[in-house]
Every structure is written in structure tokens, then in C-alpha cells.
Amino acid sequence: MRSVITLSTSAPADDTPRGVGIDGSWLLPLRVIPTEGGPVLHMLKAAAPLRPGVPCPAAPAGDERLHLGEVYFSEVLPGHVKGWKRHSRQTQHFAVPFGRMALVLYDDRPHSPTRGVLCRLELGRPDAYDLLRVPTGVWYAFAAVGNSPALLCNGADIPHDPDEGEKLPLDSPHIPYSWDR
């Protein structure tokens, strides 16, 4: 393992993505618009700047816009972890509109300049409502933080295909991270 990165995800909401230490993974601050009765939470825009120079497998050549194959929600109960998982063709775009979630990424892609890097970050309101891009081939897992459930929303760039994902047990020696912290 080359390095472990723990990020503070609070950043100005200025539509500028920033790297998280893993090649192809970006964090974009999202807008929360206060309204009477509850806020409006942005998540995805067709022109989201999360794809600089990264073609979408389902898009025409040279198209760097965000493409959606499906959107789904994953609720995580306190004390539970979901993962490890990676995709061979699907790019994830995660946001946590409710609760707090710890997300861990691990890059073991053979030709990646960040091979061996592990990144832990925490997403959720009020101070870390961000969109996280997880590129193909990067392992990820996530857990609710605290005593309340958390809700993760994923805007994936292709529809779910059970044959293109791969899973490992949470205690796999392949990934240098322990969820028993």
C-alpha cells in the first residue's frame, strides 16, 4: 500500500471538482437551497464537470458529459457496512442526502498511477453534501456513521448489470482497511 488518505470533505459549493487522491475519482460540492418547509438538494446535472477527459462507455467518442444509466438509493443501518465492491464498466456517482456515511475507496488497478492508495471520506449534510465519482475498477465500501441510518444515492452511468460487478468480503486481506475501528 502506498498511502492512506483521510479527507475532510467540506469545501465551497462552487461547481469545481477536486481530486480525492485516487486517479479518476472526484468530489464535487453540491448545492443545498434553503426553502420554507425544507431544503432542495441538488445532486446531478447533465453538464456536471465530473468527467474531464474521461469518456463514458455508453457515450459517443469525445462526449465528456455525465450520462445516467440508473439512479438508486441504498439505506445503511447503524453498525452495518456495505461493500467491498467494484465495477468493470460502471462509474458510480454517490451523494448522501440523509445521515452521515463513511466511504472508503481502494485503488488496485494494475496500471493506475494511484495503485495502492486507500482513501477514507465522510459524506452527508450539513457540511459534506458532495457528489463523489468512483471510477471503474476502484474498490469501495460504505457505512453509516453514528446512531442513525444513512441514505446513499447513486447515479450510475450505465444500468445495473450483475455480471460486471465484483465483490469481496469486508475482512478480505486484499484490501488494507479494517471496518472494526
N, C-alpha and C positions, 0 to 999 in steps of 0.2 A: 504494500500500500504506500502510495506517495504522500498523501496528505489527507487530513480531515479538516473540513471547513464547517464552521457553525456560523450561520448568518443571522444578523438582525435584519428583519425584512421591512422595517418601517422606512419608507422613503417618500419623497414628494410625489404626488399624483400628477406627473407631467407628461404622461404617454411616452416616456423614454424607457425602453427595456434595459435592464442591466444584467450582466452575467452573474452566475452563481458559483463559478469555479469549475463547471463541467461543460465541456465543449458542446454547443448546440442547445444548452439549457439557459433559459432567460426568465427573469422576473419582471413583470410589468405592474406598476401601481394601478389600481382600479378606482374609479370614481364612486363615491357614496354621496348621493344627493339628498340632503335632509328635506323631508316634506311632512306636512301635518299628518299625523296618523302612522308615520313610519317612513324610513328612508327608501329610496330607489337605489338599487345596487347594479352597477354596470358589470358585465363580465366579458363579452366578446363583441368585436366589431369586425366586419369583413376586411377593413383596412388596418387591422391591428399590426403594429410593427414588430411582431414576434418572429417573423420569418426571413430576416435579412440573409439572402443568399442561400436559403435552404428550400429546395423545391419540394413540393408536396407530391407523394407518389400518384395521387389521383388527379393532379392538376396538369394543364398543358405546360410544356417546357418553358422555363423562364418566368412562370407565374409564382410570385412570392407572397400572394395574399393568403390569408387564413382560410382554410377550407374545412367544412364540417361534414363528418360522416354520421355522427350521432352525438346527443347530449344525454348524460345520465347523472344520477345522484347516488352517492354511497354514504350511508349513515354509519358512523362508528361509535359504538358504545364505550363508556369509560372502562379502562382496563383491557381493551381489545386492540389488536394490531391487524391490519390487512396488508398482505404482501408476503413475500417478495415476488415481484412480477416484472417482466419486461416484454416488450413487443418488437417484432422483427419488421413490421411495416407501419404500425400505428403510432402517431405522435399524440401525446396527452397534453391537455391544457387545463390545469387544475385551478380552482378557486374554492375558498372556504367561506360561504356566506353566513354560516351559523356555527358558533362554537369556536374552539381552537384546536388545531391539529399540528402534530409534529410530522414532518415528511423527511425521509432520508433517501438520498439518491446515491447510487454507486456505479461508477463507470468502469466496466471491464472490457470495453470494446477493444479488440486487438490493435487497431490502427489509430485509436483516438489519442490526441496529444494530452488528454487528461486521464488516460488509463490509470487506474489505481486510486483516483480521487473519490472520497466519500464526502457528501455534503448533507448536513442536517439543518433544516429550517423550520420555522413555525409560521403558520398562516392562520388568519382569522381576524375578525373585527374586534376592537375598533382600529388598531394601529397597524395591522398587517393584512389588509384586504388587497391581495395581489393576485395576478394570474401567473402561474408557473408553467413553463413549457418544459416537458420531459421528452427528449428525442428518442427515437427508436434505439434499441439496444442498451439503454440505461436501466439498471435495476431500480425499483422504488418500492417503498412500503410506507404506511402512514398509521397514526394512532391518535385517538382523542387525547387532549391534554386537559387535566383537571377532572372534576367530578360530574361533568355534563356531557351528553352526546355531542358530536360534531358532524357537520354535513359537508361533504366534498362534492363539488360539481365538476364533471369532466366534459369538455368539448373536444372529442376526439376527431381527428381529421379523416378517418375512414370508418365505416360501420364495423361493429364488432364482428370478429372472425375468430372462433375458438381455436383454429389451427395455427394462428400466427403469434399467440402469446406463450410464454414460458413461465413456470412458477418454481420457486424453491421454498423449503421450509424456513420459518423465521430464525431457527438456530443453525442455519447452514454455515459450515466453516468457509464456504466460498466467499461470503460477504463479511468483511471485518467490522461488524456492528452488533451490539447486544441490546435488545429491547428490554433487558432486565435492569435498566439504570434507575 
